[in-house]
Amino acid sequence: MRKLLILFLVHVSSLPAITQNVGIGTDTPVTTLQVVGTVLTDTLVIPTHAGHGRFLRSDSAGTASWQSLADTHPDAQAPAVTGYLGVFAPSLVKVQGDYAYVISVDDDLWVIDISNPASPMFIGEVDLSAGNVSMTISNDHIFVVEQGTNRLVAVDVTDP
């Protein structure tokens, strides 16, 4: 038995290193690891070129690579703040034309002129009842559903 083990070890050590593809769900893998079927994992780590602001994109052949927005759209620019107007605790906002309509958690409806985005201006406000849950705009009216009073309120904004 000792001779057989020594002979086996000598034979194995004399073989050149064999690189072999591994297949799961296939007997003929064509790459280092080929899985035919669904892969379920708790953690997937893909360290090569992954990072903040990058996304995994595949081509028509299904080959995926990490990309950044600059890689795919070289002329794209990140969004930038152009102007602001402080509002207290807004809960809903709708925009139509040059106006933004904001409902606050204090149940006020604010009208804001946004025709110059660099310098929005407060135009006026309407005090509504408690519990506003939704708002929509139709033509020259804003409709607000008030949960506290169970009513639909129509606000004329023909000339804000």
Buried (B, 14 or more C-beta within 10 A) or exposed (E): EEEEEEEEEEEEEEEEEEEEEEBEEEEEBEEEEBEEEEEEEEEEEEEEEEEEEBEEEEEEEEEEEBBBEEEEEEEEEEEEEEEEBEBEEEEBEBEBEEBBBBBBEEBBBBBBBBEEEEEBEEBEEBEBBEEBEEBEBEEEEBEBBBEEEEEEBEBEBEEB
